Amino acid sequence: MIESARLAFQSVYICKLFHGYGKLDRLDNRCLADADNWYALVYEGIESACDFVNHGGDEFEQKMYFSDPPMLEYYRLCRDYCQVFGVSLKENPFMQKAEKYVNDLMYYHIEGYNAYGWTLHTRINHERASGILFAYNSDYFGCHELLQLAEVMLEICLYYETGLKALKKAIQARKRKAARAVKKEAA
């Protein structure tokens, strides 16, 4: 009885979590109705956190690649920012802030640090080029940690969605300033 109640509350928690990020419609209702299938629900949460999730690995290490369209757009705009402001990608404050944010969330908000690692990809050469490659040892990384991963990925995707606004605003402001300077010189 207590185990069933715990699983039911965890199912409600996952629904609340995804509702809070506006992505409740991504969850598969079949998993929510089956309280005995907690792992399926957690994996459904992971699959639904981003627009694209790909799994791979072997008996020793599991890998997941997460990508979302706002990530790609963010890193495309970071390159525009570099051109407009005349800075390198390394000097770009939006690149630095995103990298720090992702690394801090991955490091501090998922337990079992020795059992996993990640790489942030910031390329833009194809549709899924920007993303996060996450690798973990399934012997030491359980269901609880996978749920933490789903929550972290939801937060990261939200970061890129909201970060796009600030990035676009900075680029537009700089372009307007440059246009005013050109008009002033021409006058």
Secondary structure by P-SEA (a helix, b strand, c coil): caaaaaaaaaaaaaaaaaaaaccccccccccccccccaaaaaaaaaaaccccccccccccbbbbbbbcaaaaaaaaaaaaaaaaacccccccaaaaaaaaaaaaaaccccccccccbbbbbccccccccbbbbbbbccccccaaaaaaaaaaaaaaaaaaaaaaaaaaaaaaaaaaaaaaaaaaaac
